Amino acid sequence: MANAQNEQSLEDRLAEAQALDRDCTTLSRHVLQQLQSFSPDAQDISALMNRIALAGKFIARRLTRAGLVEDALGFTGSVNVQGESVKKMDIFANDVFISVFKQSGLVCRLASEEMEKPYYIPENCPIGRYTLVYDPIDGSSNLDTNLNVGSIFSIRQQEGTDEDGTALDLLQHGRKQIAAGYILYGPSTMLVYSLGTGVHAFTLDPSLGEFILANENITVPEKGPIYSVNEGNFWQWDDSLRDYIRYVHRHEGYTARYGGALVGDFHRILFTGGVFLYPGTIKKPEGKLRLLYESAPLAYLIEQAGGRASTGTQDIMDVVPEELHQRTPLIIGSKEDVALVESFIKEQSRQVTNT
């Protein structure tokens, strides 16, 4: 009797494994399905996404051993173009993206917040028709305490060669993006992307070395319970933002969640609804987040998921950068929650106008 039960259990397990194999959708397969084509353009985008996924695998592997290998944690002692102290993982991750794409033949240049100028790949430019814009490690202040971090990416169509590295075609609004997404390095490694046909999430299966479809056509709720903001900056904001925070403090149904890494905080908002804020301050009204590398790619995703992203006065996707490393305030998440924050900003503006 026991043997029969064991045999049945084994058969059930085999059937379950076979069903899983049939239902698995890899990232490369999904991209081609989304594009509904096997054309050269579709194959290029699929290859680009596979390269991004490869970079994510390298970075994830390094992060899982960060406390065990030399030169994985801590600062380099240098400062990047943003005036920020550089972590060793920032440099490693940036180098990974360069290495992965340098021999791809797909990308003419790479632009990263860790590099003052775009990384130009002249040997790729005769055939490479794309530019990759990315933040190699977002939230690197979390690294030394083993909290989640992420990578953010955006793919744009190459326009011109700009051999001097100025990359003026990058100074265009976010609607020029043809794909965007992020990789979240947490309890599992997830890749979330959009080609303009919805937002889709994949989980890395380490045993297969593949990103497998986990959530398809993600839709952010119209309104959510989460507000995510660094309230330590409360007295550095203008009155409108402080009034908004006072509002959520006085009303039931709101929960504060802030992890200090944009990708992790955004990921929560995407699935549960609510709003993430990184406003400017009175002294620095332009804010901290970079438009090209952080705000615009996530704005692309949230719009595809049915949400919104705003500076407080303008849709992020409509902002045209004047320089490569331009910063911008960011209010992003569920439509109703973003609109609520904007209403406080508009009310203050109206009061100022009437005085």
Residue pairs with C-beta under 8 A, 6 or more apart in sequence:
24 210
24 212
24 213
25 33
25 212
25 213
26 210
26 211
26 212
26 213
27 49
27 50
27 53
27 191
27 202
27 210
27 211
27 213
28 46
28 49
28 50
30 200
30 202
30 213
31 42
31 45
31 46
31 49
31 195
32 38
32 42
32 43
32 46
34 195
34 197
34 198
34 200
35 41
35 42
35 45
35 46
35 195
35 197
44 106
44 129
44 130
45 155
45 178
45 179
45 195
47 104
47 106
48 104
48 106
48 107
48 130
48 132
48 155
48 179
49 179
49 193
51 100
51 101
51 104
51 106
52 100
52 132
52 153
52 181
52 183
52 191
53 191
53 211
54 100
55 93
55 96
55 97
55 100
55 101
55 151
56 151
56 183
56 189
56 191
56 204
56 211
57 189
57 204
57 209
58 96
58 100
59 89
59 92
59 93
59 96
59 136
59 137
59 151
59 183
59 185
60 183
60 185
60 189
60 204
62 69
62 72
62 89
62 92
62 93
63 72
63 89
63 143
63 149
63 185
65 72
66 72
66 73
66 89
66 143
66 146
67 73
67 146
71 88
71 92
72 88
72 89
72 92
73 87
73 88
73 89
73 143
73 144
74 87
74 88
74 144
75 85
75 86
75 87
75 88
76 86
76 87
76 88
76 90
76 91
78 85
78 86
79 85
79 86
80 86
80 90
80 113
80 114
81 113
81 114
81 115
81 116
81 325
82 113
82 290
82 325
86 114
87 137
87 140
87 143
89 137
89 140
89 143
89 149
90 114
90 136
90 137
90 140
91 114
93 136
93 137
93 151
94 112
94 114
94 115
94 136
94 137
96 136
97 110
97 112
97 132
97 134
97 136
98 110
98 119
101 107
101 110
101 121
101 132
102 121
102 124
104 124
104 128
105 124
105 127
105 128
106 124
106 127
106 128
106 129
106 130
107 121
107 124
107 128
107 130
107 131
107 132
108 120
108 121
108 124
108 125
108 128
108 129
108 130
108 131
108 158
108 161
109 118
109 119
109 120
109 121
109 125
109 131
109 132
109 158
109 162
109 165
109 167
110 118
110 119
110 121
110 131
110 132
110 133
110 134
111 118
111 119
111 131
111 132
111 133
111 134
111 167
111 170
111 292
111 293
111 324
112 119
112 133
112 134
112 135
112 136
112 293
113 135
113 136
113 290
113 293
113 294
113 325
114 136
117 165
117 166
117 167
117 324
118 131
118 162
118 165
118 167
118 170
118 324
120 162
120 163
120 165
121 128
122 163
125 158
125 161
128 158
129 157
129 158
130 155
130 156
130 157
130 158
130 178
131 155
131 156
131 157
131 158
131 167
131 169
131 170
132 153
132 154
132 155
132 156
133 153
133 154
133 155
133 156
133 170
133 292
133 293
133 297
134 151
134 152
134 153
134 154
134 293
135 151
135 152
135 153
135 290
135 293
135 294
136 151
137 143
137 149
137 150
137 151
138 149
138 150
138 151
138 152
138 182
138 261
138 262
138 263
138 294
139 147
139 148
139 149
139 150
139 259
139 260
139 261
139 262
139 263
139 264
140 149
141 260
141 261
142 148
142 149
142 259
142 260
142 261
143 149
147 259
147 260
147 261
147 264
148 184
148 185
148 186
148 259
148 261
148 263
148 264
149 185
149 261
149 263
149 264
150 182
150 183
150 184
150 185
150 261
150 262
150 263
150 264
150 267
151 182
151 183
151 185
151 263
152 180
152 181
152 182
152 262
152 263
152 293
152 294
152 297
152 298
153 180
153 181
153 182
153 183
153 297
154 177
154 179
154 180
154 292
154 293
154 296
154 297
154 300
155 177
155 178
155 179
155 180
156 169
156 170
156 172
156 176
156 177
156 178
157 176
157 178
158 169
159 169
160 168
160 169
162 168
162 169
167 324
170 292
170 321
170 324
171 320
171 321
171 322
171 323
171 324
172 320
172 321
173 296
173 317
173 318
173 319
173 320
174 291
174 296
174 297
174 299
174 300
174 316
174 317
174 318
174 319
175 317
175 318
177 296
177 297
177 300
178 195
178 196
179 193
179 194
179 195
179 196
180 193
180 194
180 296
180 297
180 298
180 300
180 301
181 191
181 192
181 193
181 194
181 297
181 301
182 191
182 192
182 263
182 266
182 267
182 297
182 298
182 301
183 189
183 190
183 191
183 192
183 263
184 190
184 191
184 192
184 263
184 264
184 267
186 264
188 203
188 204
189 203
189 204
190 201
190 202
190 203
190 204
190 214
190 267
191 201
191 202
191 204
191 211
192 199
192 200
192 201
192 202
192 218
192 267
192 270
192 301
193 199
193 200
193 202
193 301
194 200
194 300
194 301
194 304
194 305
196 304
197 304
198 216
198 217
198 218
198 304
198 305
199 217
199 218
199 270
199 301
199 304
199 305
200 213
200 215
200 216
200 217
200 218
201 213
201 214
201 215
201 216
201 218
202 211
202 212
202 213
202 214
203 211
203 212
203 214
204 210
204 211
204 212
205 211
205 212
218 270
218 271
218 305
219 305
219 306
220 269
220 270
220 271
220 273
220 302
220 305
220 306
220 307
220 333
220 334
221 272
221 273
221 334
222 273
222 306
222 334
222 335
222 336
223 273
223 334
223 335
223 336
223 337
224 269
224 272
224 273
224 274
224 275
224 333
224 334
224 337
225 253
225 254
225 255
225 272
225 273
225 274
226 254
226 255
226 256
226 257
226 268
226 269
226 272
226 273
226 274
226 275
226 333
227 248
227 254
227 255
227 256
227 257
227 274
227 275
227 277
227 337
228 256
228 257
228 258
228 259
228 265
228 268
228 269
228 274
228 275
228 276
228 277
229 245
229 256
229 258
229 276
229 277
229 278
229 279
230 258
230 260
230 278
231 245
231 256
231 258
233 279
233 281
234 242
234 245
235 242
236 281
236 282
236 283
237 279
237 281
237 282
238 282
238 348
239 348
240 312
240 344
240 345
240 347
240 348
240 349
241 277
241 279
241 341
241 344
241 345
243 344
243 347
243 348
244 340
244 341
244 344
247 340
247 344
248 254
257 265
257 268
257 274
258 265
259 265
262 276
262 278
262 289
262 294
262 298
265 276
266 276
266 298
266 302
266 332
268 274
269 275
269 276
269 332
269 333
269 334
270 301
270 302
270 305
270 307
273 333
273 334
273 337
274 333
274 334
274 337
275 331
275 332
275 333
275 334
275 337
275 338
275 340
275 341
276 330
276 331
276 332
276 333
277 330
277 331
277 341
278 287
278 288
278 289
278 329
278 330
279 287
279 312
279 329
279 330
279 331
280 286
280 287
280 329
281 287
285 329
286 326
286 327
286 328
286 329
287 327
287 328
287 329
287 330
288 327
289 295
289 327
289 328
289 329
289 330
290 325
290 326
290 327
290 328
291 316
291 319
291 321
291 326
291 327
291 328
292 321
292 324
292 325
292 326
294 330
295 309
295 316
295 319
295 328
295 330
295 332
296 316
296 317
296 319
298 309
298 330
298 332
299 309
299 315
299 316
299 317
299 332
300 317
302 308
302 309
302 332
302 333
303 309
303 317
306 335
307 332
307 333
307 334
307 335
307 338
308 315
308 332
308 333
308 334
308 335
308 338
308 339
309 315
309 316
309 317
309 330
309 331
309 332
309 338
310 316
310 330
310 331
310 332
310 338
310 341
310 342
311 319
311 328
311 329
311 330
311 331
312 329
312 331
312 341
312 342
312 345
313 342
313 345
313 349
316 328
316 330
316 332
319 328
331 338
331 341
331 342
332 338
